[in-house]
Amino acid sequence: MAGGGTHIARHTTAPNHAARAGRATGSTPRRGDARGSATAEERERSLGEVLCDRLMDEPEAVREVWDQIVTRQLDLRDSMLEAIFRACGKRSSLSGGGLRAAIHILREANAGGMLQAPGRKEAAVISIIKWCKEDAGSFDTILNELDDTERTPEVSDTLTAANRLYSGLSDAYGAST
């Protein structure tokens, strides 16, 4: 129990440590915060990440949040893509969400040069696979968003593995054969 007191005290000071590090209020503590030491993961959260936080409680705001990201020309991060495509997946295509909305956002991001960072487009596609597949044909629809130069054996293997990993977890089609 003697070591436990120190551990608890460090956890109780983590929000103060986060504030001193300059992160946005209400941000999720990152690894290293509880230890009280600075890490490479500690950084100020971007405006885009703060905007995307809204999507946890309001997935219906995905288009509004996306439009703000595009209008303000914010740097797109993998965590933002995950939040955006999760929100798309929570909404049916009839209510402006689903795979169709995710593909539309992916195309806009690609056309706007927002997916240029190494691995960024693959991260986007994996998030769409994870959150937005609607049926067994969705994977092919998603893969069609990659051009021939992006379909390297490594990328194909990664996306196929992601499809296997996420098949049936949130969709009924994986169980109906």
WONORUR-V926829 format. One record per residue. SS is DSSP state (a for helix, b for strand, c for the rest). PHI is phi in radians with two decimals (* if undefined). Layout:
{{SS,PHI} {SS,PHI}}
This chain:
{{c,*} {a,-1.08} {a,-1.25} {a,-1.16} {a,-1.08} {a,-1.11} {a,-1.05} {a,-1.16} {a,-1.06} {a,-1.16} {a,-1.15} {a,-1.26} {a,-1.65} {a,-0.99} {a,-1.08} {a,-1.14} {a,-1.08} {a,-1.10} {a,-1.14} {a,-1.12} {c,-1.34} {c,1.54} {c,-1.35} {c,-1.09} {c,-1.07} {c,1.45} {c,-1.33} {c,-1.30} {c,-1.06} {c,-1.75} {c,-0.93} {c,1.78} {c,-1.06} {c,-1.14} {c,-1.42} {c,1.42} {c,-1.90} {c,-1.32} {c,-2.30} {c,-1.14} {c,-1.33} {c,-1.34} {c,-2.82} {c,-1.23} {c,-1.25} {c,-1.37} {a,-1.04} {a,-1.04} {a,-1.13} {a,-1.13} {a,-1.05} {a,-1.20} {a,-0.98} {a,-1.02} {a,-1.22} {a,-1.09} {a,-1.68} {c,-2.28} {a,-1.06} {a,-1.18} {a,-1.56} {a,-1.00} {a,-1.17} {a,-1.11} {a,-1.12} {a,-1.06} {a,-1.08} {a,-1.13} {a,-1.08} {a,-1.21} {a,-1.04} {c,-1.48} {c,0.92} {c,-1.38} {c,-1.14} {c,-1.58} {c,-1.99} {a,-1.00} {a,-1.12} {a,-1.22} {a,-1.03} {a,-1.03} {a,-1.15} {a,-1.14} {a,-1.31} {a,-1.11} {a,-1.12} {a,-1.03} {a,-1.16} {a,-1.34} {c,-1.91} {c,-1.31} {a,-1.11} {a,-1.21} {a,-1.83} {c,1.51} {c,-2.14} {a,1.32} {a,-1.06} {a,-1.04} {a,-1.15} {a,-1.11} {a,-1.10} {a,-1.08} {a,-1.14} {a,-1.02} {a,-1.12} {a,-1.09} {a,-1.12} {a,-1.15} {a,-1.11} {c,-1.49} {c,1.24} {c,-1.50} {c,-1.96} {c,-1.37} {c,-1.05} {c,-0.94} {c,1.39} {a,-1.17} {a,-1.18} {a,-1.08} {a,-1.09} {a,-1.10} {a,-1.13} {a,-1.10} {a,-1.11} {a,-1.17} {a,-1.02} {a,-1.13} {a,-1.87} {a,-2.10} {c,-1.07} {c,-1.95} {c,-2.80} {c,-1.12} {c,-1.47} {a,-1.08} {a,-1.04} {a,-1.13} {a,-1.05} {a,-1.18} {a,-1.07} {c,-1.12} {c,-1.38} {c,-1.63} {c,-1.48} {a,-1.02} {a,-1.23} {a,-1.52} {c,-1.59} {c,-1.31} {a,-0.99} {a,-1.14} {a,-1.14} {a,-1.04} {a,-1.10} {a,-1.11} {a,-1.21} {a,-1.12} {a,-1.10} {a,-1.09} {a,-1.09} {a,-1.14} {a,-1.08} {a,-1.68} {c,-1.17} {c,1.44} {c,-1.21} {c,-2.07} {c,-2.10} {a,-1.35} {a,-1.16} {a,-1.16} {a,-1.67} {c,-1.82} {c,-2.35}}
